[in-house]
Amino acid sequence: MLFPTMIFAIFFLIVFAVAWSLERENGRRKVFLVFASWVFYGWWDWRFVGLLMVSATVNWALAELISRADTKRISAVVVGIGVALNLTVLGFFKYYGFFIDQLGEILRLIHWERDLPLMQVILPVGVSFFTFQAMSYLIDVHRGKVPPARSLLDVMLLMSFFPHLVAGPIVRASDLLPQFNQTPRLTRRMATEGILLIVWGLFKKTVIASELAAGLVDPVFFDPTRYSAGDLLAGAYGYAVQIYCDFSAYSDMAIGLAALLGYRFPRNFDQPYRSTSLQDFWRRWHISLSTWLRDYLYIPLGGSRHGLARTCLSLMLTMVLGGLWHGAAWTFVAWGALHGLVLCVERVWGELKPAHWPAWPKIVGLLITFHVVCLSWILFRSDSFASALDYLHGLTRFGPTTQLTPFLAGMIALGLALHVLPPRILERMAAGLRYLPAPALGLGVGAVMLIIEAIRPAGVAAFIYYQF
């Protein structure tokens, strides 16, 4: 069930009406939201609703054991078991085929071919997100940062809540569990902000991202050998805009939907293409994942506490594993490694740069960072290293530009222009619009949605991060 569809609109209207009719009965409200979330997830494949149920039950039980452990050592053992179980689920569904293929290649190289157990494993939508959320819950209970949930129902809702279930943000237990324990309230500001986020996300996904995908990005990445440098450069810029508008649109809509139900999610994007360094980029891009990797991987690996060499090693391991999290392919590993390498270069330069050297202008840092990110997106989007090399080689091939049109160039410019708007502009707009009479606000929102419906292309593609 995709957010920008009529079937989801009907689903959400029903959920909204029933949830607020149970406003004074928080327990029943949570039960209803859990069942509604299972319907949402089951719309794709009912078989994997059971996976959600089992995962929530196991992680709830493990958190209870952690909280009741007599010593930190016993608690750490239980956490280790929990993390291993969650990684086993993630590894089987997401990486089984990849690792079997790599094992087959290794056996072939050493002339020891064997018939390996091949299975067609279906990847459950959102498995990377809800397993990471489960692991952070167990670790935070162990660290004493959050108490265990009051009931299995709360953990079920934490892991299944439909706005963030399939593509994030990765909302931590410390953010959501306290909200589940209170009777939610819907203020005028929350409602206005939620509606604006949904409409804004709808525009970014169905207009900017969809137009760029169909008209430019998909064709040039499908066969980069057919296109000149102009089209390929535009395709790289176009994909940078497409993936931002697509993924940030999902996050905006998820945050907006949760707000309309009385819950607050953390911000997941903060104008990433205005970053002046790659470190700054990762403070602004997919914030819930970057902070997860920082708190549960980079810092435990040593972070910046043990010297420059250890810091660089921790950065590389974190980013390589972050790349592998995105998909079972070596291109994703290389994408993460490239980001890790540049982060290490930035860290080394920051440590060794002579104190009397002036800092370069921010615009220089912005342009370098943006083009490093665009270069890495070529790896991220390509199906294979061969395709990525074809794409990079094509950037030196002169010829007529046939795929880029003035309209698509305008879409790229518009997507990049979003990053020079005043920070938190939607929140500021919501603060002002909340004073409008409800009928006037409803008419305005309805008019904007009709305009979006009129200008967007037919059909709705799945969000890019559904595959992760």
VMD Tcl script that draws the C-alpha trace (Angstrom):
set ca {
  {0.00 0.00 0.00}
  {1.68 3.19 -1.20}
  {1.10 6.53 0.50}
  {0.26 8.54 -2.67}
  {-2.68 6.30 -3.71}
  {-6.43 6.43 -3.29}
  {-6.55 3.11 -1.45}
  {-4.16 4.46 1.19}
  {-6.15 7.68 1.47}
  {-9.28 5.66 2.25}
  {-7.33 3.46 4.67}
  {-5.92 6.46 6.53}
  {-9.27 8.25 6.77}
  {-10.73 5.16 8.43}
  {-7.75 4.83 10.78}
  {-7.88 8.53 11.64}
  {-11.60 8.45 12.44}
  {-11.48 5.27 14.54}
  {-8.26 6.20 16.36}
  {-9.63 9.54 17.54}
  {-12.96 7.96 18.48}
  {-10.87 5.89 20.94}
  {-9.04 8.95 22.25}
  {-10.01 8.31 25.87}
  {-9.23 4.59 25.69}
  {-5.51 4.53 25.03}
  {-5.16 0.76 25.40}
  {-7.86 0.02 22.85}
  {-6.48 2.74 20.61}
  {-3.07 1.04 20.57}
  {-4.67 -2.34 19.86}
  {-6.51 -0.79 16.92}
  {-3.35 0.87 15.58}
  {-1.44 -2.41 15.75}
  {-4.14 -4.23 13.78}
  {-4.37 -1.35 11.30}
  {-0.59 -1.49 10.84}
  {-0.77 -5.23 10.15}
  {-3.45 -4.59 7.53}
  {-1.20 -1.95 5.95}
  {1.80 -4.32 5.90}
  {-0.27 -7.34 4.92}
  {-1.59 -5.50 1.88}
  {1.77 -6.29 0.30}
  {2.08 -9.90 1.56}
  {0.12 -11.30 4.51}
  {2.68 -14.02 5.11}
  {5.17 -11.56 6.58}
  {2.80 -10.15 9.17}
  {3.74 -13.23 11.17}
  {7.38 -12.18 10.96}
  {6.47 -8.83 12.53}
  {4.54 -10.56 15.31}
  {7.31 -13.05 16.10}
  {10.03 -10.39 15.96}
  {8.14 -8.08 18.33}
  {7.38 -10.92 20.75}
  {10.97 -12.19 20.85}
  {12.43 -8.70 21.32}
  {9.91 -7.87 24.03}
  {10.84 -11.06 25.92}
  {14.56 -10.37 25.53}
  {14.15 -6.82 26.82}
  {12.34 -8.21 29.87}
  {15.23 -10.61 30.50}
  {17.73 -7.77 30.14}
  {15.89 -5.59 32.64}
  {15.70 -8.44 35.16}
  {19.29 -9.65 34.74}
  {21.22 -9.82 38.00}
  {24.49 -8.56 36.51}
  {25.63 -6.45 33.58}
  {27.45 -9.46 32.20}
  {24.26 -11.52 32.00}
  {22.49 -8.53 30.49}
  {25.24 -8.19 27.88}
  {24.93 -11.89 26.97}
  {21.18 -11.51 26.42}
  {21.76 -8.41 24.30}
  {24.29 -10.34 22.26}
  {21.77 -13.13 21.69}
  {19.11 -10.59 20.72}
  {21.37 -8.76 18.26}
  {22.47 -12.09 16.77}
  {18.85 -13.21 16.30}
  {17.87 -9.94 14.65}
  {20.90 -10.03 12.37}
  {20.08 -13.64 11.48}
  {16.61 -12.59 10.34}
  {18.05 -9.69 8.36}
  {20.88 -11.79 6.96}
  {18.63 -14.63 5.80}
  {16.04 -12.54 4.02}
  {18.35 -9.88 2.62}
  {21.74 -11.51 2.10}
  {21.20 -15.27 1.73}
  {21.34 -15.23 -2.07}
  {24.27 -12.80 -2.12}
  {26.42 -14.85 0.25}
  {25.59 -18.13 -1.51}
  {26.64 -16.58 -4.83}
  {29.91 -15.32 -3.33}
  {30.62 -18.71 -1.74}
  {30.00 -20.38 -5.10}
  {32.48 -18.03 -6.77}
  {35.13 -18.74 -4.12}
  {34.66 -22.52 -4.49}
  {34.90 -22.20 -8.26}
  {38.16 -20.23 -8.03}
  {39.75 -22.94 -5.88}
  {38.35 -25.66 -8.18}
  {36.13 -27.10 -5.48}
  {32.69 -26.57 -6.98}
  {29.76 -27.85 -4.97}
  {25.99 -27.82 -5.36}
  {24.91 -25.19 -2.87}
  {21.41 -24.93 -1.33}
  {19.73 -22.32 -3.55}
  {16.42 -20.81 -2.49}
  {14.34 -17.98 -3.87}
  {14.01 -15.79 -0.76}
  {11.46 -12.99 -0.87}
  {12.71 -9.81 0.79}
  {10.12 -8.51 3.27}
  {9.51 -4.80 2.77}
  {11.09 -2.74 5.57}
  {12.98 -5.62 7.18}
  {16.15 -3.50 7.48}
  {14.26 -0.78 9.31}
  {12.34 -2.82 11.86}
  {15.31 -5.06 12.70}
  {17.52 -2.02 13.32}
  {14.77 -0.55 15.46}
  {14.54 -3.78 17.46}
  {18.29 -3.91 18.03}
  {18.44 -0.31 19.22}
  {15.60 -1.06 21.67}
  {17.48 -3.99 23.22}
  {20.77 -2.09 23.41}
  {19.12 0.99 24.96}
  {17.41 -1.15 27.61}
  {20.78 -2.74 28.39}
  {22.46 0.68 28.61}
  {19.71 2.01 30.86}
  {18.71 4.71 28.37}
  {15.12 3.52 28.19}
  {13.07 1.28 30.50}
  {11.53 -1.85 29.00}
  {8.10 -1.38 27.46}
  {5.17 -1.73 29.82}
  {3.60 -4.44 27.68}
  {4.04 -6.58 24.58}
  {1.41 -4.36 22.94}
  {3.74 -1.35 23.12}
  {6.58 -3.27 21.45}
  {4.18 -4.53 18.79}
  {3.16 -0.95 18.05}
  {6.75 0.32 18.23}
  {7.87 -2.10 15.53}
  {4.69 -2.20 13.42}
  {3.40 1.40 13.44}
  {2.55 1.86 9.77}
  {3.82 5.43 9.08}
  {7.47 4.43 9.59}
  {7.24 0.65 9.13}
  {8.56 0.12 5.61}
  {11.04 2.97 5.00}
  {11.67 4.77 8.27}
  {12.55 7.01 9.92}
  {14.12 4.54 12.35}
  {12.24 5.83 15.38}
  {13.84 4.73 18.64}
  {12.02 3.39 21.65}
  {13.07 6.42 23.69}
  {11.12 8.61 21.25}
  {7.96 6.53 20.88}
  {7.38 4.47 24.03}
  {6.81 7.54 26.28}
  {4.28 8.81 23.74}
  {2.46 5.46 23.71}
  {2.13 5.65 27.48}
  {0.18 8.90 27.29}
  {-3.18 9.75 25.82}
  {-2.33 11.54 22.54}
  {-3.45 15.07 21.78}
  {-3.87 16.71 18.38}
  {-3.17 20.44 18.46}
  {-3.93 22.86 15.63}
  {-0.22 23.30 15.02}
  {0.43 19.53 14.85}
  {-2.48 19.06 12.45}
  {-1.42 21.94 10.22}
  {2.20 20.81 10.17}
  {1.18 17.21 9.46}
  {-1.03 18.23 6.53}
  {1.67 20.48 5.05}
  {4.26 17.71 5.32}
  {1.96 15.23 3.57}
  {1.15 17.62 0.72}
  {4.79 18.66 0.38}
  {5.89 15.01 0.30}
  {3.20 14.23 -2.27}
  {4.57 16.96 -4.54}
  {8.21 15.89 -4.19}
  {7.41 12.23 -4.85}
  {4.78 12.36 -7.56}
  {6.01 15.38 -9.49}
  {9.76 15.98 -9.11}
  {10.99 12.44 -8.38}
  {8.60 10.70 -10.78}
  {9.28 13.07 -13.69}
  {13.04 12.78 -13.30}
  {12.92 8.99 -12.94}
  {10.81 8.37 -16.03}
  {12.21 11.08 -18.28}
  {15.91 11.07 -17.47}
  {17.36 8.86 -14.74}
  {15.96 5.45 -15.67}
  {16.85 5.72 -19.39}
  {20.45 6.91 -18.93}
  {21.25 4.41 -16.18}
  {19.64 1.55 -18.13}
  {22.19 1.88 -20.95}
  {24.76 4.62 -20.33}
  {26.70 3.67 -23.49}
  {23.97 5.26 -25.64}
  {24.31 8.75 -24.18}
  {26.77 11.63 -24.31}
  {28.49 13.35 -21.42}
  {25.78 16.03 -21.21}
  {22.98 13.50 -20.69}
  {25.03 11.42 -18.26}
  {26.03 14.42 -16.17}
  {22.39 15.53 -16.10}
  {21.42 11.96 -15.17}
  {23.79 11.99 -12.17}
  {22.43 15.34 -11.01}
  {18.91 14.12 -11.72}
  {19.37 11.01 -9.61}
  {20.75 13.09 -6.74}
  {17.54 15.14 -6.86}
  {15.31 12.11 -7.45}
  {16.57 10.04 -4.51}
  {16.39 13.06 -2.21}
  {12.86 14.02 -3.27}
  {11.70 10.39 -3.21}
  {13.12 9.42 0.18}
  {12.57 12.73 1.95}
  {9.01 12.68 0.60}
  {8.39 9.35 2.32}
  {9.88 10.67 5.56}
  {7.85 13.89 5.37}
  {4.64 11.95 4.77}
  {5.45 9.48 7.55}
  {6.09 12.34 10.01}
  {2.91 14.08 8.86}
  {0.74 10.97 9.17}
  {2.08 10.26 12.64}
  {1.40 13.87 13.64}
  {-2.23 13.58 12.56}
  {-2.51 10.57 14.85}
  {-0.99 12.54 17.74}
  {2.62 11.26 17.66}
  {5.89 13.03 16.89}
  {8.68 11.49 14.80}
  {12.19 12.97 14.62}
  {13.30 14.87 11.52}
  {15.04 12.67 8.94}
  {16.39 15.17 6.38}
  {17.79 18.68 6.76}
  {18.65 20.10 3.31}
  {21.60 17.72 2.76}
  {22.83 19.27 -0.48}
  {23.77 22.48 1.29}
  {26.47 20.56 3.20}
  {30.02 21.91 3.09}
  {31.67 18.59 4.03}
  {30.75 14.93 3.88}
  {30.57 14.83 7.67}
  {28.03 17.65 7.46}
  {26.17 15.71 4.74}
  {25.71 12.75 7.07}
  {24.35 15.04 9.76}
  {21.65 16.07 7.29}
  {20.96 12.95 5.18}
  {18.85 10.04 6.53}
  {19.48 11.33 10.04}
  {17.83 8.39 11.78}
  {20.21 5.93 10.06}
  {23.36 8.06 10.41}
  {22.76 8.58 14.14}
  {21.97 4.86 14.52}
  {25.28 3.94 12.88}
  {27.07 6.51 15.06}
  {25.56 5.36 18.37}
  {25.50 1.59 17.85}
  {28.47 0.98 15.55}
  {30.96 3.86 15.23}
  {31.19 4.76 18.94}
  {31.36 1.10 20.15}
  {34.14 0.52 17.59}
  {36.13 3.24 19.33}
  {34.87 6.40 17.66}
  {37.37 9.23 17.94}
  {38.66 8.24 21.38}
  {41.77 6.25 20.41}
  {43.77 8.32 17.97}
  {43.53 9.21 14.31}
  {44.29 5.77 12.86}
  {41.65 4.06 15.01}
  {39.15 6.81 14.14}
  {39.70 6.25 10.42}
  {39.34 2.49 10.83}
  {36.08 2.98 12.74}
  {34.80 5.36 10.04}
  {35.63 2.92 7.23}
  {34.04 -0.08 8.95}
  {30.93 1.93 9.82}
  {30.43 3.25 6.30}
  {31.17 -0.09 4.60}
  {28.62 -1.81 6.83}
  {26.23 1.10 6.24}
  {26.65 0.52 2.51}
  {25.98 -3.21 2.90}
  {22.84 -2.35 4.93}
  {21.43 -0.73 1.80}
  {21.60 -3.86 -0.31}
  {23.24 -7.18 -1.07}
  {25.62 -6.01 -3.80}
  {29.27 -5.00 -4.04}
  {28.27 -1.66 -5.53}
  {26.65 -0.73 -2.22}
  {29.78 -1.81 -0.35}
  {31.88 0.35 -2.68}
  {29.47 3.26 -2.19}
  {29.93 2.99 1.58}
  {33.69 2.60 1.21}
  {33.91 5.75 -0.92}
  {32.03 7.73 1.72}
  {34.25 6.24 4.43}
  {37.41 7.13 2.50}
  {36.35 10.75 2.02}
  {35.33 11.03 5.67}
  {38.80 9.76 6.63}
  {40.46 12.28 4.32}
  {38.42 15.06 5.92}
  {39.37 13.86 9.39}
  {43.09 13.57 8.54}
  {43.09 17.00 6.89}
  {41.37 18.50 9.92}
  {44.05 17.04 12.20}
  {47.12 17.78 10.08}
  {46.25 21.05 8.34}
  {48.65 23.84 9.40}
  {46.94 26.16 11.85}
  {47.84 29.28 9.87}
  {46.20 28.04 6.65}
  {42.88 29.78 6.01}
  {39.71 27.76 5.62}
  {38.44 27.58 2.06}
  {35.22 29.42 1.15}
  {32.02 27.57 2.00}
  {30.94 27.52 -1.63}
  {34.06 25.50 -2.50}
  {33.28 22.95 0.22}
  {29.65 22.81 -0.92}
  {30.57 22.16 -4.57}
  {33.19 19.52 -3.72}
  {30.86 17.73 -1.30}
  {27.94 17.76 -3.75}
  {30.02 16.27 -6.56}
  {31.54 13.61 -4.30}
  {27.99 12.64 -3.31}
  {26.87 12.63 -6.98}
  {29.85 10.44 -7.92}
  {28.91 7.98 -5.19}
  {25.28 7.99 -6.33}
  {26.45 6.59 -9.68}
  {27.74 3.52 -7.82}
  {24.57 3.39 -5.71}
  {22.23 3.49 -8.71}
  {24.17 1.24 -11.11}
  {23.30 -2.44 -11.37}
  {26.95 -3.51 -11.47}
  {30.52 -2.23 -11.47}
  {30.60 -2.68 -15.26}
  {27.58 -0.43 -15.64}
  {29.08 2.15 -13.27}
  {32.35 2.13 -15.25}
  {30.40 2.54 -18.50}
  {28.65 5.53 -16.93}
  {31.92 7.13 -15.76}
  {33.58 6.50 -19.12}
  {30.61 8.11 -20.86}
  {31.24 11.35 -18.97}
  {34.22 11.86 -21.31}
  {32.17 11.17 -24.47}
  {31.17 14.30 -26.36}
  {28.03 14.38 -28.44}
  {24.54 15.84 -28.69}
  {22.38 15.99 -25.58}
  {19.23 14.08 -26.49}
  {17.56 13.08 -23.21}
  {17.72 16.28 -21.18}
  {14.84 18.64 -21.92}
  {14.25 22.16 -20.58}
  {11.44 20.76 -18.41}
  {13.70 18.11 -16.83}
  {16.47 20.67 -16.35}
  {13.88 22.79 -14.54}
  {12.99 19.83 -12.29}
  {16.66 19.37 -11.37}
  {17.00 23.09 -10.67}
  {13.84 23.05 -8.55}
  {15.04 20.05 -6.53}
  {18.35 21.74 -5.82}
  {16.66 25.06 -5.06}
  {14.83 23.37 -2.17}
  {18.18 23.36 -0.38}
  {18.54 27.13 -0.35}
  {15.14 27.79 1.18}
  {15.12 29.10 4.75}
  {15.62 26.25 7.24}
  {12.47 24.80 8.82}
  {10.27 26.70 6.37}
  {7.38 24.22 6.64}
  {7.32 24.50 10.41}
  {7.21 28.28 10.10}
  {4.38 28.09 7.58}
  {2.46 25.73 9.85}
  {2.86 28.13 12.76}
  {1.24 30.87 10.71}
  {-1.45 28.84 8.95}
  {-2.76 27.28 12.16}
  {-4.73 30.47 12.78}
  {-6.71 30.06 9.55}
  {-10.29 28.83 9.89}
  {-10.47 25.09 9.25}
  {-12.67 25.47 6.11}
  {-10.22 27.93 4.57}
  {-7.25 25.68 5.31}
  {-9.11 22.67 3.92}
  {-10.00 24.49 0.70}
  {-6.42 25.64 0.26}
  {-4.98 22.18 0.80}
  {-7.61 20.65 -1.50}
  {-6.75 23.13 -4.26}
  {-3.03 22.35 -3.97}
  {-3.69 18.60 -4.11}
  {-5.84 19.04 -7.22}
  {-3.00 20.95 -8.87}
  {-0.52 18.20 -7.96}
  {-2.92 15.58 -9.35}
  {-3.24 17.54 -12.59}
  {0.50 17.99 -13.23}
  {1.93 14.70 -11.99}
  {2.54 11.79 -14.39}
  {0.16 8.83 -14.39}
  {0.81 5.99 -11.96}
  {2.85 5.84 -8.77}
  {6.16 3.99 -8.55}
  {7.21 2.41 -5.27}
  {9.47 4.50 -3.07}
  {13.17 3.87 -3.74}
  {13.88 2.82 -0.14}
  {11.20 0.10 -0.20}
  {13.91 -2.19 -1.63}
  {16.17 -1.63 1.38}
}
mol new
graphics top color blue
foreach p $ca { graphics top sphere $p radius 0.5 }
foreach p [lrange $ca 0 end-1] q [lrange $ca 1 end] { graphics top cylinder $p $q radius 0.2 }
display resetview
